[in-house]
Amino acid sequence: MIRYLAAAAACILSCGPIHAAEPDYYDNRSDAAALVTSLYNAIDRKEYARAWDYFGERKPAADFQAFAQGYATTEAVDVVTGAVSEEGAAGSVYYQVPVAIRAHHADGTEAVFAGCYVVRQVNPAIQEPPFRPLQIESGSLDRRTGRLDAALPEQCGEMPPP
């Protein structure tokens, strides 16, 4: 028992970060921040088809294979979102979601990225089947240094958060 504990302690010091085998499934499209959190939950669980589906007509890569390949070395993802702002336009509401993520890579390195996602909700009262829930319209993240919470933008776009 003591030998095992000593080996475990040595590994904690030298093996790098240890992550849970798989995070709980989270799929919540009830608000813009929850949608972005769901995106990174799908990436964290390596459910790339689910992650791909959170995007609207403008996808973040040329095709699904390129999208999935972009996360080939990603082992885990931490995400924080900030105060969401919104603006209505022509039958839709657009939400600006500040976000910061930390990607844990297979080689033990980490990278922090931060920026904004634009999420769109087409007015449910004017939709015809198939219903389109909240969808990510676009996103722009840049590499940052330092702590995850310090990388989070205070706001996105011109509209201040409520």
C-alpha positions in Angstrom: 0.0 0.0 0.0 2.8 2.5 0.9 4.7 1.6 -2.2 1.5 2.3 -4.3 1.0 5.7 -2.6 4.7 6.6 -3.1 4.4 5.7 -6.8 1.1 7.7 -7.2 2.7 10.7 -5.5 5.7 10.5 -7.8 3.4 10.3 -10.8 1.4 13.4 -9.7 4.7 15.3 -9.5 6.0 14.1 -12.9 3.2 12.7 -15.0 1.4 16.0 -15.6 -2.3 16.8 -15.2 -4.7 13.9 -14.5 -8.2 14.3 -15.9 -11.3 12.4 -15.2 -11.9 9.6 -17.7 -14.9 11.4 -19.2 -17.0 14.4 -18.1 -20.7 14.1 -17.6 -22.8 14.6 -20.8 -24.1 18.2 -21.0 -26.4 19.4 -23.8 -28.2 22.6 -23.0 -29.5 24.9 -25.7 -31.7 27.0 -23.4 -29.4 30.1 -23.4 -26.3 31.3 -25.3 -23.7 30.6 -22.6 -25.1 27.1 -22.0 -24.9 26.4 -25.7 -21.2 27.4 -25.8 -20.6 25.3 -22.6 -22.3 22.4 -24.4 -20.0 22.8 -27.4 -16.9 22.4 -25.3 -18.5 19.5 -23.3 -18.9 17.7 -26.7 -15.3 18.5 -27.6 -14.1 17.4 -24.2 -16.0 14.1 -24.6 -14.7 13.8 -28.2 -18.2 13.9 -29.6 -17.3 15.9 -32.6 -20.5 15.4 -34.5 -22.5 16.9 -31.6 -20.1 19.8 -31.4 -20.3 20.3 -35.2 -24.1 20.4 -35.0 -24.1 23.3 -32.5 -23.0 25.6 -35.4 -25.6 27.1 -37.8 -25.1 27.3 -41.6 -21.7 28.8 -41.3 -19.5 26.0 -40.0 -16.1 26.6 -38.4 -14.1 24.4 -40.8 -14.3 23.4 -44.5 -15.8 20.1 -43.6 -16.5 17.8 -40.6 -13.2 15.8 -41.0 -11.1 19.0 -40.8 -13.1 20.2 -37.7 -12.6 16.9 -35.9 -8.9 16.8 -36.9 -8.4 20.2 -35.3 -9.0 18.5 -31.9 -6.9 15.4 -32.5 -4.4 16.2 -29.8 -6.9 17.7 -27.3 -7.4 15.5 -24.3 -9.6 17.8 -22.2 -11.1 21.3 -22.3 -11.9 23.8 -19.5 -14.3 26.6 -20.3 -15.6 29.8 -18.7 -18.1 32.2 -20.1 -18.8 35.8 -19.2 -21.7 38.1 -19.2 -23.8 37.7 -22.4 -25.1 40.7 -24.3 -27.9 40.6 -26.8 -29.4 42.5 -29.7 -32.5 41.8 -31.8 -32.6 42.1 -35.6 -35.1 41.0 -38.3 -36.8 38.1 -36.5 -33.7 36.9 -34.7 -31.9 37.6 -31.4 -28.1 37.7 -31.5 -26.1 37.0 -28.4 -22.5 37.8 -27.8 -20.8 35.3 -25.5 -17.3 36.1 -24.0 -15.4 32.8 -23.5 -12.0 31.5 -22.4 -10.9 27.9 -22.7 -7.9 25.9 -21.6 -7.0 23.0 -23.9 -5.1 20.2 -22.3 -3.1 18.3 -25.0 -2.0 14.7 -25.1 1.6 15.7 -24.7 0.9 17.4 -21.4 1.0 21.0 -22.6 -1.9 23.4 -22.2 -3.0 26.4 -24.2 -5.4 29.2 -23.3 -7.6 30.8 -25.9 -10.2 33.6 -25.4 -12.6 35.6 -27.5 -16.3 35.7 -28.4 -19.0 33.6 -29.9 -22.1 35.0 -31.7 -25.2 32.8 -31.0 -28.4 33.3 -32.9 -32.0 32.4 -32.0 -34.5 32.7 -34.8 -37.9 33.7 -33.4 -39.6 30.4 -32.5 -43.0 31.9 -33.4 -42.1 32.4 -37.0 -40.3 29.2 -37.7 -41.6 26.3 -39.7 -40.4 22.7 -39.2 -37.7 21.7 -38.8 -37.3 23.8 -35.6 -33.9 25.5 -35.3 -32.8 25.9 -31.7 -30.1 28.3 -30.7 -27.1 28.0 -33.0 -23.6 29.3 -33.0 -23.2 31.7 -35.9 -19.5 32.5 -35.5 -16.6 32.5 -33.1 -13.2 34.1 -32.8 -10.7 33.0 -30.3 -7.0 34.1 -29.9 -4.2 32.5 -27.9 -3.6 34.0 -24.5 -1.2 33.6 -21.7 -1.9 33.4 -18.0 -4.9 32.2 -16.0 -8.1 31.2 -17.6 -10.3 33.6 -15.6 -7.9 36.5 -16.4 -8.1 35.7 -20.2 -11.9 36.0 -20.2 -13.1 39.2 -22.1 -15.2 41.6 -20.1 -17.6 41.9 -23.0 -18.1 41.2 -26.7 -19.3 43.5 -29.4 -20.7 47.0 -28.9 -23.6 46.2 -26.7 -22.7 46.1 -23.0 -23.9 43.1 -21.0 -27.0 43.7 -18.8 
